[in-house]
Amino acid sequence: MCCYIFAVPQLEPSVILLIPAYNEEERITPVLRDYAEYFKRNYAGQFTAVVVLNGCRDNTWGVVERVTSDYPSVTALEFPAPIGKGGALIEGFKLANRADLIGFVDADGATSPKAFHDLILRRREADCIIASRWLPDSILHQSQTKKRQFASRVFHGIVRFLFPSLKVTDTQCGAKIMRREAAEKIHPALRIADMAFDINLLYALRRNGFSVLEIPTEWTDKIGSKVRLGRTSLVMFLSVVRLRIIYSPFAPYLRFLRPLEAFVYKKLRAPAPLPRIESSLLDRKPDRYRQQEQAKSAEG
């Protein structure tokens, strides 16, 4: 008597991809279409791209809305006030309980859909997979300018000095993905709203015992960067110093500096660091996202 066992194909894990956007009407359309098309053709699991608009003064919302009408896998959150890249991702991470994996890329398309897919394929090797431009096997189709490379390396040196336990060669590459459990656990510790958000994220993962794997990536520097070297570099430096102080024994004694801190960030026209998010707020979902989901359910 023969017994035949048929393997049941397993779907890939569900993925939410966050794309923070500030005044990106000129270049975000092809990025969204490329991601939607690629994952429609090459990924068996549920894939959702969530554009998180923060303080946009152009028509980014309009161009994103046109893409969402063509691709159900693309949706958006809109925040009228400028809350920074980090602030946008902190808001986006509130959706972590809706998927198995949650990650993010920059809106400029520097990370291709395939390069982000490569992170997903390595998901079993660590709690968080991050792309690196500085590993030997990385492919850079268009490198940064010399000034940006220098600023990046100086910042990396500062981070290594202040956070020696990170042991990451490229903290700022805008392509990362992690398991839902890790994202939910560290969310209350995410406070940095500017470009130094990645340091906050990686350090929170390390402190909570989650593993981080850095892999080579394929990356293309894009024109039209919103980064202004002088001011942005200063804000990022202040934020990593602030983060180091928070996790030091001196933190309780330096609370009197908070008004000065708020004043400095305001003068630099930078998003101020956020207070600790209470765990009771993690289940709150932005209204626009919920309304879009309800509309799509009704259509289905």
BELTA-V966003 format. One record per pair of residues at least 24 apart in sequence whose ideal C-beta (glycine too) atoms are under 7 Angstrom apart, sorted by the first residue. I is the first residue (numbers start at 1). J is the second residue. D is the distance in Angstrom with one decimal. If there is no record, write none. Layout:
BEGIN
I|J|D  I|J|D
END
This chain:
BEGIN
11|44|5.4  11|45|5.2  12|43|5.9  12|44|4.7  12|45|3.2  13|45|5.5  13|100|3.5  13|101|5.4  13|123|7.0  14|45|5.4  14|46|4.1  14|99|4.2  14|100|4.9  15|45|6.4  15|47|5.1  15|99|5.8  15|101|4.8  15|120|6.4  16|48|5.1  16|50|6.0  16|95|5.7  16|98|6.3  16|99|4.3  16|102|4.6  17|49|4.7  17|50|6.9  17|103|5.8  17|104|6.8  17|105|6.6  17|116|7.0  18|50|5.4  18|52|5.9  18|89|5.9  18|92|3.9  18|102|6.9  18|104|4.1  19|49|6.2  19|50|7.0  19|51|4.9  19|52|6.8  19|104|6.8  19|105|6.1  19|107|5.2  20|52|5.0  20|54|6.7  20|85|4.8  20|88|3.8  20|89|5.8  20|104|6.9  20|107|6.6  21|51|5.3  21|52|6.6  21|53|5.1  21|56|6.8  21|60|5.6  21|107|4.5  22|54|5.8  22|55|6.3  22|56|6.1  22|226|6.0  23|56|5.4  23|57|6.1  23|58|4.8  23|60|6.3  24|60|5.0  24|107|4.6  25|58|4.6  25|59|4.7  25|60|4.7  25|63|5.0  26|224|6.9  27|108|6.2  27|109|6.9  27|224|6.2  28|60|6.5  28|63|6.4  28|64|6.6  28|107|5.2  29|63|5.2  29|67|6.1  30|109|6.9  31|107|6.4  31|109|4.1  32|64|6.9  32|67|4.6  32|74|5.4  33|67|6.2  34|113|5.6  35|113|4.9  36|71|3.9  36|73|5.2  36|74|5.5  38|113|3.5  38|114|6.8  39|73|6.8  39|113|6.6  40|73|6.9  42|117|6.7  43|117|7.0  47|73|5.5  48|73|5.7  48|75|6.5  49|73|6.1  49|74|4.8  50|75|5.5  50|76|6.6  50|77|6.2  50|92|6.0  50|95|6.6  51|76|4.4  52|77|4.8  52|88|4.0  52|91|6.1  52|92|4.7  53|77|6.9  53|78|4.6  53|79|6.6  54|79|4.8  54|82|5.7  54|83|4.5  54|84|6.7  54|87|6.3  54|88|4.4  55|79|6.9  55|80|6.8  55|81|5.5  55|82|2.8  55|83|6.7  72|296|6.3  75|289|6.4  75|292|5.1  77|286|5.0  77|288|5.9  77|289|5.4  78|288|5.7  82|271|6.6  83|193|6.1  83|271|5.6  84|193|4.0  84|194|4.9  84|271|3.2  85|194|6.8  85|195|5.8  85|197|6.1  86|192|5.0  86|193|4.2  86|194|5.5  86|197|3.0  87|193|3.8  87|271|5.2  87|274|6.8  89|197|5.9  90|190|4.9  90|274|6.5  91|286|6.8  93|183|5.5  93|187|5.4  93|190|6.8  94|282|6.4  94|284|6.4  94|285|6.6  95|285|7.0  96|180|5.2  96|183|3.8  96|184|5.2  96|187|7.0  97|180|6.5  97|184|6.3  99|180|6.4  100|180|5.8  101|177|5.5  101|178|6.9  101|179|6.2  101|180|6.8  102|178|6.5  102|180|6.4  102|183|5.1  103|176|5.5  103|177|3.0  103|178|6.7  104|176|6.2  105|174|5.7  105|175|5.0  106|174|3.7  108|222|4.0  108|224|6.8  109|222|6.2  110|174|6.6  110|219|5.6  110|220|5.5  110|221|6.4  110|222|5.3  111|174|6.5  111|175|4.2  111|217|6.9  111|219|6.3  112|218|6.1  115|175|6.5  115|217|5.1  115|218|4.6  115|219|7.0  116|175|5.8  118|215|7.0  119|175|6.4  119|177|4.6  120|177|6.3  122|213|6.4  122|215|5.8  125|213|5.2  126|211|4.2  126|212|6.0  126|213|3.6  127|178|6.0  127|179|5.3  127|182|4.5  127|205|6.9  127|210|3.9  127|211|4.9  128|176|6.5  128|178|3.9  128|182|6.0  128|205|5.5  128|210|6.1  128|212|4.8  129|177|5.4  129|213|5.2  129|215|6.4  130|173|6.8  130|176|4.5  130|212|6.4  130|214|5.3  131|173|4.8  131|175|3.8  131|215|6.5  131|217|3.6  132|169|5.4  132|170|4.0  132|173|5.7  132|214|4.7  132|215|6.7  132|216|6.3  132|217|6.2  133|170|5.3  133|173|5.3  133|217|6.4  133|219|5.1  134|169|4.5  134|170|4.7  135|169|6.3  135|214|6.8  135|216|4.3  137|216|3.9  138|216|4.2  138|217|5.5  138|219|6.8  139|218|4.5  140|219|5.6  141|220|4.2  142|220|4.8  142|221|4.5  143|221|6.0  144|221|5.0  147|229|6.3  148|229|6.8  151|229|5.4  151|233|5.5  155|233|6.7  155|236|6.3  158|237|6.5  158|240|6.5  159|199|5.9  159|240|6.0  162|240|5.9  162|244|4.6  163|199|6.9  163|203|5.7  165|206|5.8  166|202|5.7  166|203|6.5  166|206|6.5  168|202|6.1  168|212|6.9  168|214|5.7  169|214|6.4  171|198|5.0  171|199|5.7  171|202|6.0  172|198|5.6  173|217|6.6  175|217|6.3  182|210|4.6  184|282|6.6  187|277|6.4  187|282|5.9  188|276|5.8  188|277|4.8  188|279|5.9  191|273|4.9  191|274|4.9  191|276|6.7  192|239|5.0  192|243|6.4  192|273|5.6  193|271|3.8  193|272|6.7  193|273|6.1  193|274|5.7  194|235|5.1  194|236|6.4  194|239|5.6  194|270|5.4  194|271|5.5  195|227|7.0  195|232|6.0  195|236|5.3  196|236|4.3  196|239|3.8  196|240|5.3  199|240|5.4  199|243|6.3  200|243|5.8  203|243|6.8  231|268|5.9  234|268|6.6  235|268|5.4  235|270|4.3  238|264|6.8  239|273|6.6  242|273|6.2
END
